[in-house]
Amino acid sequence: MISEEKLELLWKDLLHKQEERTRKSKAVFERAKKVLPAGVTYHTRFFSPYPVYVERAKGSRVWDVDGNEYIDLWMGHGTHILGHLPDVVLDSMKEIAGVGTHLGFENPYAVEYAELLTKVVPNVEMVRFSNSGTEANMYVVRLVRAYTGRKHLIKIEGGWHGGYDVLHTGVTPPFTGPDSAGLPEETIMYTISVPYNDLSALEGALRRYPAAAIILEPVLGAGGCIEPVEGYLKGVRELADKYGALLVLDEVITGFRLSPGGGQEYFNVDADLVVMGKIVGGGYPGAGAFGGRSEIMEMLDHLKRPDPRSRPFHGGTFTGNPVSMIAGMAMVSYLHKNRGLYERAKETWEWAKREIEGICEEHDRACWTTGTATMLGVHFTRIRPRNVREAYELRWSRRAEQALHLYSRLRGILYMSEKMPHFLPSLVHTQEEAKATVDAVREFLSLLR
Ligand SMILES: Cc1ncc(COP(=O)(O)O)c(C=O)c1O
């Protein structure tokens, strides 16, 4: 039997060991707290009792300020699909010295990259670039509203599309109201959240509200790395068509990760608009794009729509800068030409998923796995969660998740988050690294018996 008493004892012991091993991180944390709220630049990067401060990275590994080495299963929030600092991208950056970092004018690199994306990403005939996934979603919301003349948006509970007001609801329990202070209710009055993997809830919402778009991640990312059940995405597509809503796939995580063409290619589903981020910037800051059918994207064309009020705005100082364009292009063309990498990574991490699932079963069914390919979630729930609500509500212990995170850190494995484990390995992580991940879960659970 898993003992919750043992879990508490283990937790205390792990905290003690962690403090011994990360004295320098602790000192940085003390300094950081004075100048950064909570000592962090993004709350999600905090773990108990304080974050490890990472000072460098290469390939599948990162090193903290104490010199501890970790297998990185977070990879820059899922950005580094070829590992940290891949040669193919670094080599492309040599060009920048002769180009400039930010031209502030239209440039041929953005054109070439847009051409490449229309070849690699299904249903993308035209593209616009932005500086983050949040920004790309923000402009997509304007676009779908302008195109359809409708205001309502349907999103998925647990779906994370960044901190843009209109989409910052239905992310965490209780999945209603604004998910942040400082967000008036009015900003989300046209946003409806429905459970993932539930076509009847989606149809109910579509019947009640004339929706401009359904916005969803093909596989929930921050919402627990949960994959679609058989037929779900096809059903979503059909419902979008039936009710005249556009289907926006937020592929900020799944894009170029599940396959070069993202979730659309992997699950054989067609989107009207695709949101990209993370990998699309080749590992450099400023990663975002959205694209889709010309007929929709041309709403942004100021030559066809000279009156600014007749078109949805899109722009920004750094859009289409050569650093993001050249790095992103190097990355995406490499992925496009090396499709075999995806097969190998899928085999490796689906093996890890099966192994962890077996371990969970052996240990009183303490946990369940979710996800697909290089997206893997572990849930300490009573049943396998099919959506984020189940992942939160059926969890038997928050401590188990926190303790697994701390235990893994002590074994040299870093992932996100201590609230809901999800692993986003790159295509270059090895079978040995997958095995180390599996072994950590096995040994952690055996300590709780
Ligand atoms: C699916 C999804 N969409 C949008 C975003 C927001 O992207 P960014 O953090 O680049 O603004 C994220 C970030 O994690 C994401 O996972």
The ligand as an ORCA input file, in Angstrom:
! r2SCAN-3c Opt
* xyz 0 1
  C      -0.730     26.220    -26.120
  C      -0.124     27.554    -25.747
  N      -0.586     28.658    -26.330
  C      -0.065     29.867    -26.061
  C       0.972     30.005    -25.149
  C       1.527     31.362    -24.859
  O       2.757     31.489    -25.492
  P       3.838     32.540    -24.962
  O       4.252     32.087    -23.608
  O       4.923     32.469    -25.987
  O       3.184     33.863    -24.943
  C       1.493     28.882    -24.536
  C       2.613     29.004    -23.587
  O       2.980     28.130    -22.869
  C       0.927     27.609    -24.828
  O       1.375     26.496    -24.236
*
